Amino acid sequence: MSVRRVLFVPAALALGAALSLTACQSGGGSGGAQQSAKPTQAAPAGSAPTAGTVAAPLAGTSAAPVSGASATPAANGAPGRAESPAAPAAPGGGGGDSYAYSHPCESKKLSVRVTSRAGAPSQRVIEVRNQGTTACGLGYYPLLSLGDSHSADRGKDVRPLVPSGLGGAPAYPVAPGRTAYAVLDLNPGGAGSGTVSGVDEVNVLADGDHMPVAETLNFPLGQGAKVLRPKLGLYRDSVADAAASAATADRQS
């Protein structure tokens, strides 16, 4: 064998091995090519969050949980009452009793009704509902007078007796959407004679301590109403409790 033939055989073997290695690394194999791992790229700054991420709260919103209803003591030493969750308060506002004590109710945010009490012909129910979005405070009782709707002289109006010995918080708190009740008994003694003549209406000011007299509302008493030493109770959460309070009235309002 010549020297040229000896050199040719190893060269041929080396070329074949190189071709075989190239075929294994290419995508043309029967088993399919393996994909190479690529480094994960971070999302560009300012891009929208993808699924599974938590976006930050919008500006101006609060992440604090909303508290539920809670029982708080009522004014005048009455038993505690459950308050409904307050509606969203205006900036700087609040919804609890402590807020109401320092924020008197505004007449424009109240609705006032006077109705007869079923089963008690001499009694009238004064309903004062808070239609605002925050709690507010009323006085202990509404300011009432009874008179003649056809007379310009209010000097003869009759003022009801009210409970004495009042103390405690200087306001009756009313939560948003809640109603305060007061009961007026026109003739608690049930006397058939000696009643005041010419009285046919009741004048109601929801809060005589903080509202001007010009905001007084007038309601007819209805035909046949008899008035003699009328009594007015304190604001309460129910008509029954308000009527019980009226029975204790013993001093001039």
C-alpha positions in Angstrom: 0.0 0.0 0.0 1.3 3.5 -0.9 1.7 6.4 1.4 -1.2 8.3 -0.4 -3.7 5.5 0.2 -2.9 5.3 3.9 -3.5 9.0 4.4 -6.8 8.9 2.3 -8.6 6.4 4.5 -8.3 8.3 7.9 -9.4 11.5 6.2 -12.5 9.8 4.8 -13.4 8.4 8.2 -13.1 11.8 9.8 -15.3 13.4 7.2 -18.0 10.8 7.7 -18.0 11.4 11.5 -18.4 15.1 11.0 -21.4 14.6 8.6 -23.1 12.3 11.1 -22.7 14.8 14.0 -24.2 17.6 11.9 -27.3 15.5 11.1 -28.0 14.8 14.8 -28.0 18.5 15.6 -30.3 19.6 12.7 -34.1 19.5 12.6 -34.4 16.9 10.0 -34.3 13.8 12.2 -37.3 11.4 12.4 -37.8 11.9 16.1 -38.0 15.8 15.7 -35.6 18.4 16.9 -35.3 19.5 20.6 -36.0 23.2 21.2 -33.3 25.0 23.0 -34.2 26.8 26.3 -34.5 30.6 26.1 -34.1 33.0 29.0 -37.4 34.6 30.1 -37.6 38.3 29.4 -39.2 40.7 31.9 -42.3 42.6 30.8 -41.5 46.2 29.8 -42.2 48.9 32.4 -45.7 50.4 32.2 -47.3 47.3 30.5 -50.7 46.0 31.5 -50.7 43.3 34.3 -51.1 39.7 33.0 -53.4 37.1 34.4 -52.5 36.1 38.0 -51.1 39.4 39.0 -52.8 41.9 41.3 -53.1 45.5 40.2 -52.7 48.3 42.7 -55.9 50.1 44.0 -57.1 53.0 41.9 -56.1 56.4 43.2 -58.5 57.8 45.7 -60.0 54.4 46.8 -59.5 52.7 50.1 -58.5 49.2 50.7 -59.9 49.1 54.3 -62.8 46.7 54.9 -66.2 48.1 55.5 -67.5 47.4 59.0 -70.9 45.8 59.6 -73.7 46.7 61.9 -72.9 47.3 65.6 -74.9 47.8 68.7 -74.4 51.2 70.4 -76.1 52.8 73.4 -78.9 55.2 72.7 -79.1 58.6 74.2 -81.0 59.3 77.4 -79.8 56.0 79.0 -82.1 53.9 76.8 -81.1 50.3 76.0 -78.7 49.8 73.1 -80.1 49.6 69.6 -78.7 47.9 66.5 -77.7 50.4 63.7 -77.8 49.5 60.1 -74.5 49.9 58.2 -74.3 53.6 57.3 -74.4 54.7 53.8 -71.1 56.1 52.3 -70.4 59.3 54.2 -69.6 62.6 52.6 -65.9 63.8 52.9 -65.2 64.5 56.5 -68.5 63.0 57.6 -69.4 60.0 59.7 -72.1 57.5 60.4 -72.0 56.8 64.1 -73.6 58.2 67.3 -70.5 60.1 68.2 -70.8 62.0 64.9 -74.5 62.7 65.4 -73.9 64.3 68.8 -71.9 67.1 67.2 -73.9 67.3 63.9 -77.5 68.4 64.3 -80.0 67.3 61.7 -80.9 69.7 58.9 -84.6 70.0 58.1 -84.0 69.7 54.4 -82.6 66.2 55.0 -85.6 65.0 57.1 -89.1 63.9 56.4 -91.8 64.6 59.0 -95.2 62.9 59.3 -98.0 63.0 61.9 -100.4 60.1 62.0 -103.1 58.7 64.3 -102.1 55.7 66.4 -104.2 52.7 65.9 -106.2 51.8 69.0 -105.5 55.1 70.7 -107.7 57.8 69.2 -106.2 60.6 71.4 -102.6 59.9 70.4 -100.7 61.2 67.4 -97.4 59.7 66.2 -94.6 62.1 65.0 -92.3 60.3 62.6 -88.9 62.0 61.8 -86.9 60.1 59.2 -83.3 60.8 58.3 -83.0 60.9 54.5 -79.4 62.0 54.5 -76.3 59.9 54.0 -74.8 60.5 57.5 -76.1 60.2 61.0 -77.4 63.4 62.7 -78.7 64.5 66.1 -82.1 65.6 67.2 -83.1 67.2 70.5 -84.7 65.0 73.2 -88.2 65.6 71.7 -89.8 67.7 68.9 -91.0 71.2 69.7 -94.8 71.1 69.5 -97.7 73.5 70.0 -101.4 73.0 69.4 -103.6 75.8 68.1 -106.2 77.1 65.8 -105.3 77.0 62.1 -107.6 80.0 61.4 -106.1 82.3 64.0 -103.2 84.6 63.6 -102.7 84.8 67.4 -100.4 82.0 68.4 -100.2 83.3 72.0 -103.1 81.0 72.9 -101.5 77.9 71.6 -101.3 74.9 74.0 -97.9 73.4 74.8 -97.7 69.8 75.9 -96.1 68.5 79.1 -92.8 66.7 78.6 -90.7 64.2 80.7 -88.5 65.8 83.4 -85.1 64.7 84.7 -83.4 64.7 81.3 -79.7 64.1 81.1 -76.9 62.4 79.2 -76.0 63.1 75.6 -77.3 66.4 74.2 -78.9 64.8 71.1 -80.9 61.9 70.0 -78.9 60.2 67.2 -80.6 59.1 64.0 -78.7 56.9 61.5 -79.2 57.3 57.8 -82.5 55.8 56.7 -83.7 55.4 60.3 -86.8 57.0 61.9 -87.3 58.6 65.3 -90.7 58.4 66.9 -92.4 60.7 69.4 -96.0 60.3 70.6 -98.3 63.1 71.5 -101.3 62.3 73.7 -103.9 65.0 73.2 -106.1 64.0 76.1 -104.3 61.5 78.3 -107.0 61.7 81.1 -109.8 60.9 78.7 -112.0 63.7 80.1 -115.2 64.2 78.2 -115.6 67.9 79.1 -113.4 70.9 79.7 -111.3 70.4 76.6 -109.7 73.4 74.9 -111.9 74.7 72.1 -110.8 75.8 68.7 -107.7 73.5 68.5 -107.5 71.8 65.2 -103.8 71.5 64.3 -100.4 70.6 65.7 -97.3 72.6 64.8 -94.1 70.5 64.7 -90.5 71.6 64.7 -88.3 68.4 64.6 -85.5 70.0 66.7 -86.3 73.2 68.6 -82.8 73.5 69.9 -81.1 73.9 66.5 -83.8 74.7 63.9 -85.4 78.2 63.3 -89.1 78.6 64.1 -89.7 79.4 60.5 -89.2 75.7 59.7 -92.2 74.6 61.8 -94.6 72.4 59.9 -98.4 72.3 60.5 -100.6 69.2 60.5 -104.3 68.9 61.0 -105.5 67.0 64.0 -108.6 65.7 62.3 -112.3 66.2 63.1 -113.5 65.7 66.7 -110.0 65.9 68.3 -110.2 66.9 72.0 -107.3 68.5 73.7 -106.8 68.7 77.5 -103.4 68.7 79.3 -101.6 67.0 76.4 -98.4 65.1 77.0 -95.4 64.5 74.7 -92.8 61.8 75.1 -89.2 61.6 74.1 -87.9 60.4 70.7 -87.7 56.6 70.6 -87.0 53.8 68.2 -90.5 52.4 68.3 -94.0 53.8 68.7 -94.7 51.7 71.8 -91.6 53.0 73.6 -92.5 56.6 72.5 -96.0 56.2 73.9 -94.6 54.8 77.2 -92.3 57.9 77.4 -95.3 60.2 76.8 -97.1 58.7 79.8 -94.2 60.0 82.1 -94.5 63.6 80.9 -94.9 65.9 84.0 -93.5 69.3 83.3 -94.2 72.2 80.9 -92.1 72.1 77.7 
